[in-house]
């Protein structure tokens, strides 16, 4: 994908992250959040202050799934706030599968790694940033 097309796609996703529809915001946040780790993505591997800012704005979204996608997208970029929020999710009683999967992915662990190991690994990353 050419750089101009990539920039247009990122801009479009950021606009869609502001949409009035929960599902539209959710999918746009997911796509931008995953672009960092999915080398098969047409967007490639992306990180910038603009992208982190767009994801950070979704941390207060009214739709819980959008908030989770924003946390996961930031954590994948090893953003301190994203890592801290992901750790808080893992400390909670009601975890989503995506919380553990994202932590395992970031730490390069198996998806069935014990939650306590994931917590310790995230805390180490937080301490190092």
C-alpha positions as CSV (number, residue, x, y, z in Angstrom):
1,X,0.0,0.0,0.0
2,X,1.4,3.4,-0.9
3,X,2.1,5.9,1.8
4,X,-0.6,8.2,0.6
5,X,-3.1,5.4,0.7
6,X,-1.9,4.4,4.1
7,X,-2.2,7.9,5.5
8,X,-5.7,8.2,4.0
9,X,-6.7,4.9,5.6
10,X,-5.4,6.0,9.0
11,X,-7.2,9.3,8.7
12,X,-10.4,7.5,7.8
13,X,-10.1,5.1,10.8
14,X,-9.5,8.1,13.1
15,X,-12.7,9.7,11.8
16,X,-14.7,6.5,12.2
17,X,-13.4,6.3,15.8
18,X,-15.5,9.4,16.4
19,X,-18.7,8.0,14.8
20,X,-22.0,8.0,16.7
21,X,-22.4,4.2,16.2
22,X,-20.8,2.0,18.9
23,X,-20.1,-0.7,16.4
24,X,-18.4,1.6,13.9
25,X,-16.2,3.1,16.7
26,X,-15.4,-0.4,17.9
27,X,-14.3,-1.7,14.5
28,X,-12.3,1.4,13.7
29,X,-10.6,1.3,17.1
30,X,-9.9,-2.4,16.6
31,X,-8.4,-1.9,13.2
32,X,-6.1,0.9,14.2
33,X,-5.1,-0.9,17.4
34,X,-4.3,-4.1,15.6
35,X,-2.3,-2.4,12.8
36,X,0.7,-2.3,15.1
37,X,1.0,-6.0,15.4
38,X,-0.6,-7.5,12.3
39,X,2.1,-7.5,9.6
40,X,-0.6,-8.9,7.3
41,X,-2.6,-5.7,7.7
42,X,-2.6,-3.5,4.7
43,X,-1.9,-0.6,7.1
44,X,1.4,-2.3,8.2
45,X,3.0,-1.7,11.5
46,X,2.0,1.7,12.8
47,X,2.8,3.8,15.8
48,X,2.8,7.6,16.2
49,X,1.7,10.2,18.7
50,X,-1.3,10.9,16.5
51,X,-2.4,7.3,16.6
52,X,-1.8,7.0,20.4
53,X,-3.8,10.2,20.9
54,X,-6.7,8.8,18.9
55,X,-6.6,5.6,20.9
56,X,-6.3,7.5,24.2
57,X,-9.4,9.5,23.3
58,X,-11.4,6.2,23.2
59,X,-10.3,5.3,26.8
60,X,-13.4,7.2,28.0
61,X,-15.8,5.9,25.4
62,X,-19.3,5.1,26.5
63,X,-19.1,1.6,24.9
64,X,-17.0,-0.9,26.9
65,X,-15.8,-2.8,23.9
66,X,-14.3,0.4,22.4
67,X,-12.6,1.2,25.7
68,X,-11.1,-2.3,25.7
69,X,-9.8,-2.1,22.1
70,X,-8.2,1.3,22.9
71,X,-6.4,-0.2,25.9
72,X,-5.2,-3.2,24.0
73,X,-4.0,-0.9,21.1
74,X,-2.1,1.3,23.4
75,X,-0.6,-1.6,25.4
76,X,0.6,-3.2,22.1
77,X,2.5,0.0,21.5
78,X,4.0,-0.4,25.0
79,X,2.3,2.8,26.0
80,X,2.6,3.2,29.8
81,X,-1.0,4.2,30.2
82,X,-2.2,1.2,28.1
83,X,0.0,-1.2,30.0
84,X,-1.2,0.1,33.3
85,X,-4.8,-0.1,32.3
86,X,-4.3,-3.6,30.9
87,X,-2.7,-4.7,34.2
88,X,-5.8,-3.2,36.1
89,X,-8.0,-5.3,33.8
90,X,-6.0,-8.4,34.6
91,X,-6.3,-7.6,38.4
92,X,-10.1,-7.3,38.1
93,X,-12.5,-10.1,38.7
94,X,-14.2,-9.9,35.3
95,X,-11.6,-10.2,32.6
96,X,-12.2,-10.5,28.9
97,X,-10.3,-13.1,26.9
98,X,-8.8,-10.2,25.0
99,X,-7.1,-8.9,28.2
100,X,-5.1,-12.1,28.6
101,X,-4.5,-12.6,24.9
102,X,-3.1,-9.1,24.5
103,X,-0.9,-9.4,27.6
104,X,0.4,-12.8,26.3
105,X,1.0,-11.3,22.9
106,X,2.9,-8.3,24.3
107,X,5.0,-10.5,26.5
108,X,5.6,-13.2,23.8
109,X,4.0,-15.9,26.0
110,X,1.5,-18.6,25.2
111,X,-2.1,-17.6,25.3
112,X,-2.8,-20.0,28.1
113,X,0.0,-18.5,30.3
114,X,-1.0,-18.1,34.0
115,X,-2.6,-14.7,34.7
116,X,-0.1,-14.1,37.6
117,X,2.8,-14.5,35.1
118,X,1.1,-12.0,32.8
119,X,0.6,-9.6,35.6
120,X,4.3,-9.8,36.7
121,X,5.4,-9.4,33.1
122,X,3.3,-6.3,32.5
123,X,4.5,-4.8,35.8
124,X,8.1,-5.3,34.7
125,X,7.3,-3.5,31.4
126,X,5.6,-0.7,33.3
127,X,8.6,-0.4,35.6
128,X,11.0,-0.3,32.6
129,X,9.1,2.5,30.9
